[in-house]
Amino acid sequence: MTNFQKSVLNFMKSIGQNCPDFPSIPDNLTRVLRISLLLEEVLELAEASGVKVSLSDKEESVSIDDFNYDIEGEVNLIEVADALADINYVSIGAACSYGLDIEPFENEVCRSNDSKITNGFRREDGKWQKGPNYSPANLSPILESQLKKV
């Protein structure tokens, strides 16, 4: 576990939030709280970046394709830095609420993303697409290892 995650874990425990010592599914209220906090911080990042985010008029579950993005306003780098730091903090807090040591998962996702580089290509919107050498993240053994520590 990184020092950053330990710091977030200590904060959460000190304010009475449940942080199990092993991977587990939190109660519904905690699950909704973690998603709500992340969305709040992501929307703050959008505002600080001068990007207006709006939703299509849909009643079913929302997907990434349901959002509209428009450049509106100036970029405030202090607010961008604040939002990004808050996103990291809240994201690590979500890992704590699920009882996950997130560091080995992050390392495996980085390894997988690095495998996209060779023979990959950039989409029109700037997102990098995986090439034929892509190797998906293998997260199951990491979770199994953390569950065995119970």
Stockholm file with secondary structure:
# STOCKHOLM 1.0

chainA/1-150         MTNFQKSVLNFMKSIGQNCPDFPSIPDNLTRVLRISLLLEEVLELAEASGVKVSLSDKEESVSIDDFNYDIEGEVNLIEVADALADINYVSIGAACSYGLDIEPFENEVCRSNDSKITNGFRREDGKWQKGPNYSPANLSPILESQLKKV
#=GR chainA/1-150 SS CCHHHHHHHHHHHHTTCCCCSSCCCCCHHHHHHHHHHHHHHHHHHHHHTTEEEEECSCSSCCCGGGEEEEECSCCCHHHHHHHHHHHHHHHHHHHHHTTCCCHHHHHHHHHHHHTTSTTCEECTTSCEECCTTCCCCCCHHHHHHHHHTC
#=GC SS_cons         CCHHHHHHHHHHHHTTCCCCSSCCCCCHHHHHHHHHHHHHHHHHHHHHTTEEEEECSCSSCCCGGGEEEEECSCCCHHHHHHHHHHHHHHHHHHHHHTTCCCHHHHHHHHHHHHTTSTTCEECTTSCEECCTTCCCCCCHHHHHHHHHTC
//
